[in-house]
Amino acid sequence: MSDSHQGPGQGPGPGPGPDPDRAPGLEPGGGVPPGETPPGEGGLSGAGPRETHNPTRGWAKGPLVLIALVVLLFAVGFLAYAVYV
């Protein structure tokens, strides 16, 4: 009679992985020697096109005037509603 229970690492799924004591490139204690890892990234300083237009001042006058007009219209509308009711 066969036992239907399968222990860890047995059966249809993948095993638990390689034995850490026999894995290549590992030093005792689990460290990795220099040269076994890829070099770090050089950064993103050269990525993308160079920006030639960088506005140094805040908002332009046009958007600020437009926002002020919208706020003024709402204020006048609420004031007219309050007087009417």
N, CA, C and O atoms as a Maestro MAE file, in Angstrom:
{
 s_m_m2io_version
 :::
 2.0.0
}

f_m_ct {
 s_m_title
 :::
 protein
 m_atom[340] {
  # First column is atom index #
  i_m_mmod_type
  r_m_x_coord
  r_m_y_coord
  r_m_z_coord
  i_m_residue_number
  s_m_chain_name
  s_m_pdb_residue_name
  s_m_pdb_atom_name
  i_m_atomic_number
  :::
  1 25 0.832 -1.169 0.000 1 A "MET " " N  " 7
  2 3 0.000 0.000 0.000 1 A "MET " " CA " 6
  3 2 0.888 1.247 0.000 1 A "MET " " C  " 6
  4 15 1.859 1.321 0.753 1 A "MET " " O  " 8
  5 25 0.550 2.233 -0.853 2 A "SER " " N  " 7
  6 3 1.381 3.426 -0.925 2 A "SER " " CA " 6
  7 2 0.805 4.518 -0.044 2 A "SER " " C  " 6
  8 15 -0.406 4.609 0.155 2 A "SER " " O  " 8
  9 25 1.682 5.326 0.468 3 A "ASP " " N  " 7
  10 3 1.279 6.451 1.312 3 A "ASP " " CA " 6
  11 2 0.936 7.627 0.403 3 A "ASP " " C  " 6
  12 15 1.769 8.022 -0.413 3 A "ASP " " O  " 8
  13 25 -0.272 8.205 0.517 4 A "SER " " N  " 7
  14 3 -0.700 9.297 -0.357 4 A "SER " " CA " 6
  15 2 -0.129 10.637 0.084 4 A "SER " " C  " 6
  16 15 -0.185 11.604 -0.676 4 A "SER " " O  " 8
  17 25 0.413 10.719 1.282 5 A "HIS " " N  " 7
  18 3 0.976 11.973 1.777 5 A "HIS " " CA " 6
  19 2 2.373 12.162 1.208 5 A "HIS " " C  " 6
  20 15 3.211 11.262 1.268 5 A "HIS " " O  " 8
  21 25 2.613 13.354 0.650 6 A "GLN " " N  " 7
  22 3 3.928 13.653 0.112 6 A "GLN " " CA " 6
  23 2 4.566 14.734 0.959 6 A "GLN " " C  " 6
  24 15 3.909 15.704 1.336 6 A "GLN " " O  " 8
  25 25 5.807 14.575 1.251 7 A "GLY " " N  " 7
  26 3 6.523 15.529 2.087 7 A "GLY " " CA " 6
  27 2 6.950 16.745 1.297 7 A "GLY " " C  " 6
  28 15 6.725 16.805 0.088 7 A "GLY " " O  " 8
  29 25 7.558 17.711 1.951 8 A "PRO " " N  " 7
  30 3 8.008 18.914 1.257 8 A "PRO " " CA " 6
  31 2 9.077 18.585 0.224 8 A "PRO " " C  " 6
  32 15 9.962 17.765 0.467 8 A "PRO " " O  " 8
  33 25 8.983 19.235 -0.928 9 A "GLY " " N  " 7
  34 3 9.946 19.011 -1.986 9 A "GLY " " CA " 6
  35 2 9.646 17.799 -2.829 9 A "GLY " " C  " 6
  36 15 10.397 17.487 -3.753 9 A "GLY " " O  " 8
  37 25 8.576 17.118 -2.535 10 A "GLN " " N  " 7
  38 3 8.188 15.939 -3.300 10 A "GLN " " CA " 6
  39 2 6.869 16.224 -3.975 10 A "GLN " " C  " 6
  40 15 6.024 16.909 -3.398 10 A "GLN " " O  " 8
  41 25 6.667 15.732 -5.151 11 A "GLY " " N  " 7
  42 3 5.377 15.893 -5.796 11 A "GLY " " CA " 6
  43 2 5.475 16.739 -7.041 11 A "GLY " " C  " 6
  44 15 6.563 16.946 -7.578 11 A "GLY " " O  " 8
  45 25 4.336 17.230 -7.502 12 A "PRO " " N  " 7
  46 3 4.296 17.905 -8.795 12 A "PRO " " CA " 6
  47 2 4.932 19.289 -8.809 12 A "PRO " " C  " 6
  48 15 5.355 19.733 -9.876 12 A "PRO " " O  " 8
  49 25 5.023 19.983 -7.703 13 A "GLY " " N  " 7
  50 3 5.552 21.347 -7.670 13 A "GLY " " CA " 6
  51 2 7.062 21.373 -7.700 13 A "GLY " " C  " 6
  52 15 7.707 20.332 -7.574 13 A "GLY " " O  " 8
  53 25 7.635 22.558 -7.868 14 A "PRO " " N  " 7
  54 3 9.094 22.664 -7.859 14 A "PRO " " CA " 6
  55 2 9.641 22.390 -6.472 14 A "PRO " " C  " 6
  56 15 8.936 22.535 -5.473 14 A "PRO " " O  " 8
  57 25 10.889 21.996 -6.419 15 A "GLY " " N  " 7
  58 3 11.524 21.687 -5.146 15 A "GLY " " CA " 6
  59 2 11.811 22.945 -4.349 15 A "GLY " " C  " 6
  60 15 11.475 24.048 -4.780 15 A "GLY " " O  " 8
  61 25 12.428 22.786 -3.195 16 A "PRO " " N  " 7
  62 3 12.693 23.943 -2.342 16 A "PRO " " CA " 6
  63 2 13.819 24.836 -2.840 16 A "PRO " " C  " 6
  64 15 14.065 25.882 -2.240 16 A "PRO " " O  " 8
  65 25 14.508 24.468 -3.902 17 A "GLY " " N  " 7
  66 3 15.591 25.289 -4.428 17 A "GLY " " CA " 6
  67 2 16.929 24.631 -4.176 17 A "GLY " " C  " 6
  68 15 16.998 23.568 -3.559 17 A "GLY " " O  " 8
  69 25 18.003 25.264 -4.655 18 A "PRO " " N  " 7
  70 3 19.327 24.665 -4.480 18 A "PRO " " CA " 6
  71 2 19.783 24.736 -3.036 18 A "PRO " " C  " 6
  72 15 19.328 25.570 -2.254 18 A "PRO " " O  " 8
  73 25 20.683 23.849 -2.715 19 A "ASP " " N  " 7
  74 3 21.261 23.825 -1.379 19 A "ASP " " CA " 6
  75 2 22.188 25.034 -1.234 19 A "ASP " " C  " 6
  76 15 23.131 25.161 -2.016 19 A "ASP " " O  " 8
  77 25 21.959 25.926 -0.268 20 A "PRO " " N  " 7
  78 3 22.802 27.115 -0.126 20 A "PRO " " CA " 6
  79 2 24.272 26.784 0.103 20 A "PRO " " C  " 6
  80 15 25.147 27.572 -0.258 20 A "PRO " " O  " 8
  81 25 24.549 25.636 0.694 21 A "ASP " " N  " 7
  82 3 25.940 25.272 0.945 21 A "ASP " " CA " 6
  83 2 26.676 24.930 -0.338 21 A "ASP " " C  " 6
  84 15 27.905 24.989 -0.375 21 A "ASP " " O  " 8
  85 25 25.940 24.569 -1.406 22 A "ARG " " N  " 7
  86 3 26.574 24.186 -2.662 22 A "ARG " " CA " 6
  87 2 26.317 25.205 -3.777 22 A "ARG " " C  " 6
  88 15 26.717 24.958 -4.915 22 A "ARG " " O  " 8
  89 25 25.679 26.317 -3.501 23 A "ALA " " N  " 7
  90 3 25.380 27.317 -4.533 23 A "ALA " " CA " 6
  91 2 26.671 28.024 -4.939 23 A "ALA " " C  " 6
  92 15 27.460 28.401 -4.073 23 A "ALA " " O  " 8
  93 25 26.901 28.212 -6.250 24 A "PRO " " N  " 7
  94 3 28.136 28.875 -6.679 24 A "PRO " " CA " 6
  95 2 28.102 30.368 -6.365 24 A "PRO " " C  " 6
  96 15 27.042 30.993 -6.401 24 A "PRO " " O  " 8
  97 25 29.260 30.930 -6.058 25 A "GLY " " N  " 7
  98 3 29.374 32.362 -5.850 25 A "GLY " " CA " 6
  99 2 29.058 32.840 -4.461 25 A "GLY " " C  " 6
  100 15 29.078 34.047 -4.221 25 A "GLY " " O  " 8
  101 25 28.766 31.950 -3.528 26 A "LEU " " N  " 7
  102 3 28.467 32.375 -2.170 26 A "LEU " " CA " 6
  103 2 29.661 32.115 -1.263 26 A "LEU " " C  " 6
  104 15 30.282 31.054 -1.329 26 A "LEU " " O  " 8
  105 25 29.971 33.074 -0.430 27 A "GLU " " N  " 7
  106 3 31.010 32.904 0.565 27 A "GLU " " CA " 6
  107 2 30.393 32.274 1.797 27 A "GLU " " C  " 6
  108 15 29.169 32.264 1.931 27 A "GLU " " O  " 8
  109 25 31.196 31.755 2.690 28 A "PRO " " N  " 7
  110 3 30.642 31.224 3.939 28 A "PRO " " CA " 6
  111 2 29.881 32.319 4.678 28 A "PRO " " C  " 6
  112 15 30.371 33.441 4.805 28 A "PRO " " O  " 8
  113 25 28.717 32.005 5.151 29 A "GLY " " N  " 7
  114 3 27.868 32.968 5.839 29 A "GLY " " CA " 6
  115 2 26.864 33.624 4.910 29 A "GLY " " C  " 6
  116 15 26.042 34.421 5.362 29 A "GLY " " O  " 8
  117 25 26.908 33.308 3.621 30 A "GLY " " N  " 7
  118 3 25.904 33.806 2.686 30 A "GLY " " CA " 6
  119 2 26.297 35.055 1.934 30 A "GLY " " C  " 6
  120 15 25.495 35.546 1.139 30 A "GLY " " O  " 8
  121 25 27.494 35.604 2.138 31 A "GLY " " N  " 7
  122 3 27.910 36.810 1.427 31 A "GLY " " CA " 6
  123 2 28.241 36.512 -0.026 31 A "GLY " " C  " 6
  124 15 28.430 35.356 -0.405 31 A "GLY " " O  " 8
  125 25 28.310 37.542 -0.822 32 A "VAL " " N  " 7
  126 3 28.640 37.405 -2.236 32 A "VAL " " CA " 6
  127 2 29.962 38.123 -2.461 32 A "VAL " " C  " 6
  128 15 30.103 39.285 -2.081 32 A "VAL " " O  " 8
  129 25 30.944 37.444 -3.080 33 A "PRO " " N  " 7
  130 3 32.237 38.094 -3.293 33 A "PRO " " CA " 6
  131 2 32.137 39.181 -4.351 33 A "PRO " " C  " 6
  132 15 31.244 39.140 -5.197 33 A "PRO " " O  " 8
  133 25 33.050 40.161 -4.315 34 A "PRO " " N  " 7
  134 3 33.051 41.208 -5.344 34 A "PRO " " CA " 6
  135 2 33.229 40.598 -6.731 34 A "PRO " " C  " 6
  136 15 33.968 39.629 -6.903 34 A "PRO " " O  " 8
  137 25 32.563 41.160 -7.689 35 A "GLY " " N  " 7
  138 3 32.635 40.653 -9.048 35 A "GLY " " CA " 6
  139 2 31.513 39.692 -9.388 35 A "GLY " " C  " 6
  140 15 31.282 39.416 -10.565 35 A "GLY " " O  " 8
  141 25 30.819 39.181 -8.407 36 A "GLU " " N  " 7
  142 3 29.704 38.276 -8.649 36 A "GLU " " CA " 6
  143 2 28.408 39.035 -8.883 36 A "GLU " " C  " 6
  144 15 27.454 38.479 -9.427 36 A "GLU " " O  " 8
  145 25 28.362 40.283 -8.483 37 A "THR " " N  " 7
  146 3 27.146 41.086 -8.673 37 A "THR " " CA " 6
  147 2 27.401 42.105 -9.780 37 A "THR " " C  " 6
  148 15 28.539 42.535 -9.973 37 A "THR " " O  " 8
  149 25 26.366 42.493 -10.503 38 A "PRO " " N  " 7
  150 3 26.555 43.489 -11.558 38 A "PRO " " CA " 6
  151 2 26.842 44.861 -10.950 38 A "PRO " " C  " 6
  152 15 26.481 45.112 -9.800 38 A "PRO " " O  " 8
  153 25 27.482 45.744 -11.702 39 A "PRO " " N  " 7
  154 3 27.760 47.085 -11.176 39 A "PRO " " CA " 6
  155 2 26.476 47.879 -10.973 39 A "PRO " " C  " 6
  156 15 25.457 47.599 -11.605 39 A "PRO " " O  " 8
  157 25 26.532 48.855 -10.102 40 A "GLY " " N  " 7
  158 3 25.373 49.703 -9.839 40 A "GLY " " CA " 6
  159 2 25.032 50.549 -11.046 40 A "GLY " " C  " 6
  160 15 25.842 50.698 -11.961 40 A "GLY " " O  " 8
  161 25 23.832 51.103 -11.047 41 A "GLU " " N  " 7
  162 3 23.388 51.934 -12.159 41 A "GLU " " CA " 6
  163 2 24.166 53.244 -12.178 41 A "GLU " " C  " 6
  164 15 24.623 53.731 -11.143 41 A "GLU " " O  " 8
  165 25 24.302 53.787 -13.347 42 A "GLY " " N  " 7
  166 3 25.004 55.053 -13.504 42 A "GLY " " CA " 6
  167 2 24.124 56.249 -13.206 42 A "GLY " " C  " 6
  168 15 24.612 57.379 -13.228 42 A "GLY " " O  " 8
  169 25 22.855 56.045 -12.932 43 A "GLY " " N  " 7
  170 3 21.934 57.142 -12.672 43 A "GLY " " CA " 6
  171 2 21.158 57.502 -13.926 43 A "GLY " " C  " 6
  172 15 21.345 56.904 -14.986 43 A "GLY " " O  " 8
  173 25 20.299 58.472 -13.790 44 A "LEU " " N  " 7
  174 3 19.454 58.886 -14.909 44 A "LEU " " CA " 6
  175 2 19.776 60.296 -15.371 44 A "LEU " " C  " 6
  176 15 18.942 60.954 -15.993 44 A "LEU " " O  " 8
  177 25 20.971 60.758 -15.072 45 A "SER " " N  " 7
  178 3 21.287 62.144 -15.413 45 A "SER " " CA " 6
  179 2 21.311 62.382 -16.916 45 A "SER " " C  " 6
  180 15 21.068 63.506 -17.353 45 A "SER " " O  " 8
  181 25 21.591 61.380 -17.709 46 A "GLY " " N  " 7
  182 3 21.650 61.568 -19.149 46 A "GLY " " CA " 6
  183 2 20.419 61.077 -19.872 46 A "GLY " " C  " 6
  184 15 20.410 61.031 -21.103 46 A "GLY " " O  " 8
  185 25 19.386 60.711 -19.151 47 A "ALA " " N  " 7
  186 3 18.193 60.156 -19.780 47 A "ALA " " CA " 6
  187 2 17.309 61.265 -20.341 47 A "ALA " " C  " 6
  188 15 17.093 62.282 -19.682 47 A "ALA " " O  " 8
  189 25 16.807 61.073 -21.532 48 A "GLY " " N  " 7
  190 3 15.860 62.000 -22.124 48 A "GLY " " CA " 6
  191 2 16.517 63.199 -22.769 48 A "GLY " " C  " 6
  192 15 17.714 63.438 -22.609 48 A "GLY " " O  " 8
  193 25 15.707 63.952 -23.505 49 A "PRO " " N  " 7
  194 3 16.260 65.136 -24.175 49 A "PRO " " CA " 6
  195 2 16.520 66.268 -23.186 49 A "PRO " " C  " 6
  196 15 15.929 66.321 -22.108 49 A "PRO " " O  " 8
  197 25 17.395 67.150 -23.569 50 A "ARG " " N  " 7
  198 3 17.715 68.284 -22.705 50 A "ARG " " CA " 6
  199 2 16.571 69.291 -22.742 50 A "ARG " " C  " 6
  200 15 16.060 69.626 -23.811 50 A "ARG " " O  " 8
  201 25 16.180 69.762 -21.580 51 A "GLU " " N  " 7
  202 3 15.118 70.768 -21.510 51 A "GLU " " CA " 6
  203 2 15.726 72.141 -21.773 51 A "GLU " " C  " 6
  204 15 16.708 72.537 -21.145 51 A "GLU " " O  " 8
  205 25 15.120 72.853 -22.714 52 A "THR " " N  " 7
  206 3 15.633 74.173 -23.041 52 A "THR " " CA " 6
  207 2 14.759 75.287 -22.489 52 A "THR " " C  " 6
  208 15 15.209 76.429 -22.396 52 A "THR " " O  " 8
  209 25 13.522 74.981 -22.121 53 A "HIS " " N  " 7
  210 3 12.618 76.008 -21.596 53 A "HIS " " CA " 6
  211 2 12.210 75.635 -20.176 53 A "HIS " " C  " 6
  212 15 11.399 74.732 -19.974 53 A "HIS " " O  " 8
  213 25 12.764 76.319 -19.216 54 A "ASN " " N  " 7
  214 3 12.403 76.122 -17.814 54 A "ASN " " CA " 6
  215 2 11.961 77.459 -17.242 54 A "ASN " " C  " 6
  216 15 12.801 78.297 -16.911 54 A "ASN " " O  " 8
  217 25 10.639 77.675 -17.118 55 A "PRO " " N  " 7
  218 3 10.193 78.933 -16.532 55 A "PRO " " CA " 6
  219 2 10.687 79.049 -15.090 55 A "PRO " " C  " 6
  220 15 10.558 78.112 -14.302 55 A "PRO " " O  " 8
  221 25 11.242 80.187 -14.764 56 A "THR " " N  " 7
  222 3 11.809 80.367 -13.425 56 A "THR " " CA " 6
  223 2 10.847 81.053 -12.475 56 A "THR " " C  " 6
  224 15 11.039 80.999 -11.260 56 A "THR " " O  " 8
  225 25 9.816 81.698 -13.002 57 A "ARG " " N  " 7
  226 3 8.887 82.408 -12.138 57 A "ARG " " CA " 6
  227 2 7.631 81.577 -11.966 57 A "ARG " " C  " 6
  228 15 7.424 80.597 -12.681 57 A "ARG " " O  " 8
  229 25 6.800 81.964 -11.025 58 A "GLY " " N  " 7
  230 3 5.578 81.245 -10.710 58 A "GLY " " CA " 6
  231 2 4.550 81.277 -11.821 58 A "GLY " " C  " 6
  232 15 4.894 81.220 -13.002 58 A "GLY " " O  " 8
  233 25 3.309 81.367 -11.444 59 A "TRP " " N  " 7
  234 3 2.206 81.329 -12.397 59 A "TRP " " CA " 6
  235 2 2.254 82.527 -13.333 59 A "TRP " " C  " 6
  236 15 2.703 83.611 -12.962 59 A "TRP " " O  " 8
  237 25 1.784 82.308 -14.543 60 A "ALA " " N  " 7
  238 3 1.664 83.406 -15.498 60 A "ALA " " CA " 6
  239 2 0.451 84.263 -15.124 60 A "ALA " " C  " 6
  240 15 -0.413 83.824 -14.364 60 A "ALA " " O  " 8
  241 25 0.390 85.471 -15.654 61 A "LYS " " N  " 7
  242 3 -0.708 86.385 -15.307 61 A "LYS " " CA " 6
  243 2 -2.044 85.905 -15.863 61 A "LYS " " C  " 6
  244 15 -3.076 86.087 -15.216 61 A "LYS " " O  " 8
  245 25 -2.049 85.301 -17.041 62 A "GLY " " N  " 7
  246 3 -3.296 84.854 -17.667 62 A "GLY " " CA " 6
  247 2 -4.094 83.876 -16.810 62 A "GLY " " C  " 6
  248 15 -5.267 84.132 -16.538 62 A "GLY " " O  " 8
  249 25 -3.506 82.774 -16.379 63 A "PRO " " N  " 7
  250 3 -4.257 81.832 -15.538 63 A "PRO " " CA " 6
  251 2 -4.712 82.449 -14.220 63 A "PRO " " C  " 6
  252 15 -5.808 82.146 -13.746 63 A "PRO " " O  " 8
  253 25 -3.888 83.309 -13.619 64 A "LEU " " N  " 7
  254 3 -4.289 83.930 -12.354 64 A "LEU " " CA " 6
  255 2 -5.489 84.857 -12.551 64 A "LEU " " C  " 6
  256 15 -6.394 84.881 -11.716 64 A "LEU " " O  " 8
  257 25 -5.505 85.620 -13.646 65 A "VAL " " N  " 7
  258 3 -6.635 86.507 -13.935 65 A "VAL " " CA " 6
  259 2 -7.892 85.675 -14.182 65 A "VAL " " C  " 6
  260 15 -8.969 86.018 -13.695 65 A "VAL " " O  " 8
  261 25 -7.760 84.597 -14.928 66 A "LEU " " N  " 7
  262 3 -8.908 83.734 -15.209 66 A "LEU " " CA " 6
  263 2 -9.484 83.133 -13.919 66 A "LEU " " C  " 6
  264 15 -10.702 83.111 -13.737 66 A "LEU " " O  " 8
  265 25 -8.628 82.654 -13.040 67 A "ILE " " N  " 7
  266 3 -9.102 82.092 -11.765 67 A "ILE " " CA " 6
  267 2 -9.759 83.176 -10.925 67 A "ILE " " C  " 6
  268 15 -10.794 82.932 -10.304 67 A "ILE " " O  " 8
  269 25 -9.173 84.373 -10.896 68 A "ALA " " N  " 7
  270 3 -9.760 85.472 -10.124 68 A "ALA " " CA " 6
  271 2 -11.142 85.837 -10.666 68 A "ALA " " C  " 6
  272 15 -12.054 86.106 -9.884 68 A "ALA " " O  " 8
  273 25 -11.312 85.850 -11.991 69 A "LEU " " N  " 7
  274 3 -12.625 86.151 -12.577 69 A "LEU " " CA " 6
  275 2 -13.662 85.088 -12.218 69 A "LEU " " C  " 6
  276 15 -14.807 85.422 -11.911 69 A "LEU " " O  " 8
  277 25 -13.278 83.829 -12.254 70 A "VAL " " N  " 7
  278 3 -14.216 82.747 -11.913 70 A "VAL " " CA " 6
  279 2 -14.626 82.867 -10.447 70 A "VAL " " C  " 6
  280 15 -15.805 82.729 -10.119 70 A "VAL " " O  " 8
  281 25 -13.664 83.122 -9.570 71 A "VAL " " N  " 7
  282 3 -13.979 83.281 -8.144 71 A "VAL " " CA " 6
  283 2 -14.882 84.494 -7.933 71 A "VAL " " C  " 6
  284 15 -15.820 84.434 -7.138 71 A "VAL " " O  " 8
  285 25 -14.613 85.587 -8.633 72 A "LEU " " N  " 7
  286 3 -15.439 86.789 -8.521 72 A "LEU " " CA " 6
  287 2 -16.868 86.529 -9.004 72 A "LEU " " C  " 6
  288 15 -17.825 86.970 -8.369 72 A "LEU " " O  " 8
  289 25 -17.016 85.821 -10.119 73 A "LEU " " N  " 7
  290 3 -18.349 85.477 -10.617 73 A "LEU " " CA " 6
  291 2 -19.127 84.632 -9.610 73 A "LEU " " C  " 6
  292 15 -20.313 84.874 -9.388 73 A "LEU " " O  " 8
  293 25 -18.471 83.643 -8.999 74 A "PHE " " N  " 7
  294 3 -19.145 82.830 -7.985 74 A "PHE " " CA " 6
  295 2 -19.546 83.682 -6.783 74 A "PHE " " C  " 6
  296 15 -20.645 83.527 -6.250 74 A "PHE " " O  " 8
  297 25 -18.659 84.581 -6.354 75 A "ALA " " N  " 7
  298 3 -18.971 85.434 -5.207 75 A "ALA " " CA " 6
  299 2 -20.165 86.334 -5.514 75 A "ALA " " C  " 6
  300 15 -21.053 86.487 -4.675 75 A "ALA " " O  " 8
  301 25 -20.195 86.929 -6.704 76 A "VAL " " N  " 7
  302 3 -21.328 87.776 -7.090 76 A "VAL " " CA " 6
  303 2 -22.596 86.935 -7.176 76 A "VAL " " C  " 6
  304 15 -23.662 87.381 -6.752 76 A "VAL " " O  " 8
  305 25 -22.497 85.743 -7.710 77 A "GLY " " N  " 7
  306 3 -23.669 84.862 -7.805 77 A "GLY " " CA " 6
  307 2 -24.219 84.495 -6.433 77 A "GLY " " C  " 6
  308 15 -25.432 84.531 -6.224 77 A "GLY " " O  " 8
  309 25 -23.342 84.141 -5.495 78 A "PHE " " N  " 7
  310 3 -23.805 83.805 -4.146 78 A "PHE " " CA " 6
  311 2 -24.393 85.024 -3.442 78 A "PHE " " C  " 6
  312 15 -25.377 84.900 -2.712 78 A "PHE " " O  " 8
  313 25 -23.808 86.191 -3.649 79 A "LEU " " N  " 7
  314 3 -24.321 87.414 -3.044 79 A "LEU " " CA " 6
  315 2 -25.702 87.747 -3.608 79 A "LEU " " C  " 6
  316 15 -26.607 88.114 -2.859 79 A "LEU " " O  " 8
  317 25 -25.864 87.621 -4.915 80 A "ALA " " N  " 7
  318 3 -27.169 87.883 -5.533 80 A "ALA " " CA " 6
  319 2 -28.212 86.877 -5.044 80 A "ALA " " C  " 6
  320 15 -29.367 87.243 -4.828 80 A "ALA " " O  " 8
  321 25 -27.820 85.623 -4.867 81 A "TYR " " N  " 7
  322 3 -28.745 84.599 -4.370 81 A "TYR " " CA " 6
  323 2 -29.156 84.920 -2.937 81 A "TYR " " C  " 6
  324 15 -30.322 84.771 -2.572 81 A "TYR " " O  " 8
  325 25 -28.172 85.372 -2.109 82 A "ALA " " N  " 7
  326 3 -28.476 85.691 -0.709 82 A "ALA " " CA " 6
  327 2 -29.416 86.896 -0.634 82 A "ALA " " C  " 6
  328 15 -30.294 86.920 0.229 82 A "ALA " " O  " 8
  329 25 -29.267 87.882 -1.494 83 A "VAL " " N  " 7
  330 3 -30.133 89.064 -1.479 83 A "VAL " " CA " 6
  331 2 -31.514 88.689 -1.990 83 A "VAL " " C  " 6
  332 15 -32.517 89.172 -1.464 83 A "VAL " " O  " 8
  333 25 -31.583 87.833 -3.010 84 A "TYR " " N  " 7
  334 3 -32.855 87.449 -3.621 84 A "TYR " " CA " 6
  335 2 -33.700 86.598 -2.669 84 A "TYR " " C  " 6
  336 15 -34.918 86.765 -2.613 84 A "TYR " " O  " 8
  337 25 -33.073 85.697 -1.928 85 A "VAL " " N  " 7
  338 3 -33.820 84.786 -1.038 85 A "VAL " " CA " 6
  339 2 -34.003 85.447 0.249 85 A "VAL " " C  " 6
  340 15 -34.604 84.873 1.158 85 A "VAL " " O  " 8
  :::
 }
 m_bond[339] {
  # First column is bond index #
  i_m_from
  i_m_to
  i_m_order
  :::
  1 1 2 1
  2 2 3 1
  3 3 4 2
  4 3 5 1
  5 5 6 1
  6 6 7 1
  7 7 8 2
  8 7 9 1
  9 9 10 1
  10 10 11 1
  11 11 12 2
  12 11 13 1
  13 13 14 1
  14 14 15 1
  15 15 16 2
  16 15 17 1
  17 17 18 1
  18 18 19 1
  19 19 20 2
  20 19 21 1
  21 21 22 1
  22 22 23 1
  23 23 24 2
  24 23 25 1
  25 25 26 1
  26 26 27 1
  27 27 28 2
  28 27 29 1
  29 29 30 1
  30 30 31 1
  31 31 32 2
  32 31 33 1
  33 33 34 1
  34 34 35 1
  35 35 36 2
  36 35 37 1
  37 37 38 1
  38 38 39 1
  39 39 40 2
  40 39 41 1
  41 41 42 1
  42 42 43 1
  43 43 44 2
  44 43 45 1
  45 45 46 1
  46 46 47 1
  47 47 48 2
  48 47 49 1
  49 49 50 1
  50 50 51 1
  51 51 52 2
  52 51 53 1
  53 53 54 1
  54 54 55 1
  55 55 56 2
  56 55 57 1
  57 57 58 1
  58 58 59 1
  59 59 60 2
  60 59 61 1
  61 61 62 1
  62 62 63 1
  63 63 64 2
  64 63 65 1
  65 65 66 1
  66 66 67 1
  67 67 68 2
  68 67 69 1
  69 69 70 1
  70 70 71 1
  71 71 72 2
  72 71 73 1
  73 73 74 1
  74 74 75 1
  75 75 76 2
  76 75 77 1
  77 77 78 1
  78 78 79 1
  79 79 80 2
  80 79 81 1
  81 81 82 1
  82 82 83 1
  83 83 84 2
  84 83 85 1
  85 85 86 1
  86 86 87 1
  87 87 88 2
  88 87 89 1
  89 89 90 1
  90 90 91 1
  91 91 92 2
  92 91 93 1
  93 93 94 1
  94 94 95 1
  95 95 96 2
  96 95 97 1
  97 97 98 1
  98 98 99 1
  99 99 100 2
  100 99 101 1
  101 101 102 1
  102 102 103 1
  103 103 104 2
  104 103 105 1
  105 105 106 1
  106 106 107 1
  107 107 108 2
  108 107 109 1
  109 109 110 1
  110 110 111 1
  111 111 112 2
  112 111 113 1
  113 113 114 1
  114 114 115 1
  115 115 116 2
  116 115 117 1
  117 117 118 1
  118 118 119 1
  119 119 120 2
  120 119 121 1
  121 121 122 1
  122 122 123 1
  123 123 124 2
  124 123 125 1
  125 125 126 1
  126 126 127 1
  127 127 128 2
  128 127 129 1
  129 129 130 1
  130 130 131 1
  131 131 132 2
  132 131 133 1
  133 133 134 1
  134 134 135 1
  135 135 136 2
  136 135 137 1
  137 137 138 1
  138 138 139 1
  139 139 140 2
  140 139 141 1
  141 141 142 1
  142 142 143 1
  143 143 144 2
  144 143 145 1
  145 145 146 1
  146 146 147 1
  147 147 148 2
  148 147 149 1
  149 149 150 1
  150 150 151 1
  151 151 152 2
  152 151 153 1
  153 153 154 1
  154 154 155 1
  155 155 156 2
  156 155 157 1
  157 157 158 1
  158 158 159 1
  159 159 160 2
  160 159 161 1
  161 161 162 1
  162 162 163 1
  163 163 164 2
  164 163 165 1
  165 165 166 1
  166 166 167 1
  167 167 168 2
  168 167 169 1
  169 169 170 1
  170 170 171 1
  171 171 172 2
  172 171 173 1
  173 173 174 1
  174 174 175 1
  175 175 176 2
  176 175 177 1
  177 177 178 1
  178 178 179 1
  179 179 180 2
  180 179 181 1
  181 181 182 1
  182 182 183 1
  183 183 184 2
  184 183 185 1
  185 185 186 1
  186 186 187 1
  187 187 188 2
  188 187 189 1
  189 189 190 1
  190 190 191 1
  191 191 192 2
  192 191 193 1
  193 193 194 1
  194 194 195 1
  195 195 196 2
  196 195 197 1
  197 197 198 1
  198 198 199 1
  199 199 200 2
  200 199 201 1
  201 201 202 1
  202 202 203 1
  203 203 204 2
  204 203 205 1
  205 205 206 1
  206 206 207 1
  207 207 208 2
  208 207 209 1
  209 209 210 1
  210 210 211 1
  211 211 212 2
  212 211 213 1
  213 213 214 1
  214 214 215 1
  215 215 216 2
  216 215 217 1
  217 217 218 1
  218 218 219 1
  219 219 220 2
  220 219 221 1
  221 221 222 1
  222 222 223 1
  223 223 224 2
  224 223 225 1
  225 225 226 1
  226 226 227 1
  227 227 228 2
  228 227 229 1
  229 229 230 1
  230 230 231 1
  231 231 232 2
  232 231 233 1
  233 233 234 1
  234 234 235 1
  235 235 236 2
  236 235 237 1
  237 237 238 1
  238 238 239 1
  239 239 240 2
  240 239 241 1
  241 241 242 1
  242 242 243 1
  243 243 244 2
  244 243 245 1
  245 245 246 1
  246 246 247 1
  247 247 248 2
  248 247 249 1
  249 249 250 1
  250 250 251 1
  251 251 252 2
  252 251 253 1
  253 253 254 1
  254 254 255 1
  255 255 256 2
  256 255 257 1
  257 257 258 1
  258 258 259 1
  259 259 260 2
  260 259 261 1
  261 261 262 1
  262 262 263 1
  263 263 264 2
  264 263 265 1
  265 265 266 1
  266 266 267 1
  267 267 268 2
  268 267 269 1
  269 269 270 1
  270 270 271 1
  271 271 272 2
  272 271 273 1
  273 273 274 1
  274 274 275 1
  275 275 276 2
  276 275 277 1
  277 277 278 1
  278 278 279 1
  279 279 280 2
  280 279 281 1
  281 281 282 1
  282 282 283 1
  283 283 284 2
  284 283 285 1
  285 285 286 1
  286 286 287 1
  287 287 288 2
  288 287 289 1
  289 289 290 1
  290 290 291 1
  291 291 292 2
  292 291 293 1
  293 293 294 1
  294 294 295 1
  295 295 296 2
  296 295 297 1
  297 297 298 1
  298 298 299 1
  299 299 300 2
  300 299 301 1
  301 301 302 1
  302 302 303 1
  303 303 304 2
  304 303 305 1
  305 305 306 1
  306 306 307 1
  307 307 308 2
  308 307 309 1
  309 309 310 1
  310 310 311 1
  311 311 312 2
  312 311 313 1
  313 313 314 1
  314 314 315 1
  315 315 316 2
  316 315 317 1
  317 317 318 1
  318 318 319 1
  319 319 320 2
  320 319 321 1
  321 321 322 1
  322 322 323 1
  323 323 324 2
  324 323 325 1
  325 325 326 1
  326 326 327 1
  327 327 328 2
  328 327 329 1
  329 329 330 1
  330 330 331 1
  331 331 332 2
  332 331 333 1
  333 333 334 1
  334 334 335 1
  335 335 336 2
  336 335 337 1
  337 337 338 1
  338 338 339 1
  339 339 340 2
  :::
 }
}
